[in-house]
Each structure stands twice: as structure tokens, then as C-alpha cells.
Amino acid sequence: MQDLSQVSGARQQRALWLSTFAFTTCFAVWMIFSIIGIQIKKDLGLNDTQFGLLIATPVLSGSLLRIFLGVWADQLGGRKVLTGVMLAGAVATWLLTHAQTYPQFLLAALGVGIAGSSFSVGVAYVSKWFPAEKQGTALGIFGAGNIGSAVTKLLAPMVMVAAGWTMVAKVWAVGLAVAAILYFLFSQEDPSLEQRRKSGVKPMPFREQMAPLKNLQVWRFALYYFFVFGGFVALALWLPRYLIGAYGMDVKTAGVLAACYSIPASLFRVVGGWMSDRLGARKVMYWTFSVSVVCCFLLAYPDTQYVVKGIQGDISFHLAIGLVPFTMLVFVLGFFMSLGKAAVYKHIPVYYPQYVGSVGGVVGMIGGLGGFILPIAFGALNDLTGIWTSCFMLLFVVVGSALAWMHFAIRRMERSRFPQLDRETDLPEIINAQAGR
């Protein structure tokens, strides 16, 4: 266990806020296709499935790289790895402006996705600055860098309307490069890396880092993150398109309303971290999944025209979710997703303190893959069913599965620790009879 007694609060705060700034910038770049993809779709005449693949491709590369970069952050230090990730992402985003065909855009999108791999690096780096009882809050603050998605939705439409999508890519690329330089100049190596250098201890081998992945528990955490983060990323990418198609908005208005989802789904992650430290991550996860099931069920209800055979003739009425209730439900969904994102990562340093990079990388990778798979599925469901709300039908199935697995896993753990639970019932007379009273 690393000794943090000599680490000052000022150094901890500097590491935390610089990392949050860097992650915010990376996330803004990672979500760039949620806006510029709308114009590219028009230019290339793409269907919804092709559009879903385009906006999800950066999420694929950003997710797959997370596991390796998380381990490298443990071995080499998060400061160097995160700086390298940001510079590589900036170069790839600039090169995006030279793409002309659909395959070229997909290839360029893979490069842009490098920016999204910054999360696992930042988690490994930030967690090493704080003791276990403060890691939930610290990682919640760092994870609030998801607000970069809202930055892109608010600013990119204005730049795109004024100067075209290529200018958005160039400005975002320059911004990421500048952020990388500032981060490297003002950040410091994490305490565990400094201790290893002084003691001459070699970093943990890759195979040993991967050992915890044999535990089913890790993959259960990954399913949680598949919904709370993968679902967040998928909706952050899909909502502008959804609002334009389902409610007939222009790109600027759709971007602003989509930000109403991204902002709470990002900022309230800080609250989720604090609540996980104070109340327990498990309780926060129950709240997250329970409310999300209700929200996804309501959002999944399609615009429907009913005709009832009445006594004096047909009675027709129309049932649909208007824009105001839709925005409110999405806001609530985003809020509880943000709590869940923090709660999932509260588990990892507690259960696997020596493997934060590898376990956090795998959980982040699976969550990120949710952000890749779900937008493609959203587009395919649109093309197959012709129902706009089909995306929320899919999310309802995912969150329902996560809630069921979590509940039964917790019940199994409780029974293994307290075998008497299997013998007890909720009927007092039976309990008294068994006790001979």
C-alpha cells in the first residue's frame, strides 16, 4: 500500500483538477462526430445504420485502447501516458479534415477515438493521489470531465454553421494540443511512481495485472458501466439526430437540448462520488438502476394513435411524449446515470487497490464498447422498425438486465455470509413455530 502521508493537499488538488481539465478536453474531441456527423451524413447520403457506425467508431478505438493504456499508466506513470494520448488525438483530429469518402471517415474516426482512451489513464493516475475513503469523491470530480460532451454540443453547431465542419475539427484539434502541453508543464508524477523509482521496485508485469479479470465480479461491474457510461455516450451521440428526426429541430436547437442531458450526466458524477463515499456505492447503484428502468420505460413508449370501440361510436385519442416531458425524463436519466458512473468506479480501488489500471481499464473498455455498440444498434433499429423510441426500448432491456444481475449477485453474497436467511421467512408465526415458541 502506498504511503500518502507526505503528499500535500495542494499537490493532490493540482493533480485532480489538471487531470479533470485534460479529460474534459479529450471528451469534447471524442464526441465531435455527434455534431459534425450530421453534416457528413447529409453530404454522403448515409442511412441511419451507416450514421450510427460513423458516430460510434471513435468510441470503439477509444474503448479498446483503455485496457492497455490503463496498464501502461500504472507501469510508466499517468502523466506521460495521458500527454501522449492527447497529442495523438490532436493529430488524428486534424487529419480528419482530409477525409472525403465514407471508408476514409471511418478510418479517421478510429484515430479520433484515441482521445477517449484518456479515461482509464486518468483513473489510474488520480486514484494514486488519494486514500480509499476519498477516492469516490476524487474520481467523481475527475469523471465530471464528461461535460466535454456538452461543450461540443453547445459550441460545435455554431462553428459548423459559420465555417463548416472542417473548421470544428481544426479548432478542436488545436485546443486538444494546447491542453496537452499545459497539462504536461504543470502536472507531476504520481506518488507511487516516485516511490518505485526511489526503491528500485519494478512495475507489476502485464500478466499479473490481468489476473483479476478471472473474477466474474469484474465483468458484473463492466455490465453496470456498459449502461451508465456506454448508454450515456450512446445517447450523447444519438440525441441530436433523435431530436432533429423525432421533433423536427434544427441542429443548433438540438445541440442545446442534447446538452441538457449531457450536463447533468457529467457534473452530477461529483455528487455520485460523494454519495458513494458517504452512503455506499451499492445503495447508489440500486437507486441508479431503479430510476433508470422507469425513465427508459416511459421514454420507450412510441407515439401512438388509439381507437376505442365506445358505446356510441369510436373514441380516438393520441398518446405521445411531448418535448417538455421528454427533456425532463432525459434530464433525470442523465442525473442518475452520472451517479452510477461514479459508484461503479468507487468499487474498483476498494476491491482491487493494486489493479486499478487493469480492472479500471477493462471496465472502462466494456463501458466504452457500449458507446460503440448502442449507437449502431439505435440506427439499425430505426431502419428495421421505423420507430424513433426503439433506442430507449433497447436501453430498457440493458438496464433491466443489469439491475437483475446486481440484485441476485448481492442476494447470493448475503446468503453465503448469513446462511440462516435461507431458513427464515417473512411470516412471524412460522419463525416462532420453528423456534419452539
Secondary structure by P-SEA (a helix, b strand, c coil): ccccccccaaaaaaaaaaaaaaaaaaaaaaacccaaaaaaaaaacccaaaaaaaaaaaaaaaaaaaaaaaaaaaaccaaaaaaaaaaaaaaaaaaccccccaaaaaaaaaaacccccaaaaaaaaaaaaccccaaaaaaaaaacccaaaaaaaacaaaaaacccaaaaaaaaaaaaaaaaaaaaacccccaaaaaaaaaccccccccccccccccaaaaaaaaaaacaaaaaaaaaacaaaaaaacccccaaaaaaaaaaaaaaaccaaaaaaaaaacccaaaaaaaaaaaaaaaaaaaaccbbbbbccccccbbbbbbbbcaaaaaaaaaaaaaaaaaaaaaaaaaaaacccccaaaaaaaaaaaaaaaaaaaaaaaaaaaaaccccaaaaaaaaaaaaaaaaaaaaaaaaaaaaaccccccccccaaaaaaaacc
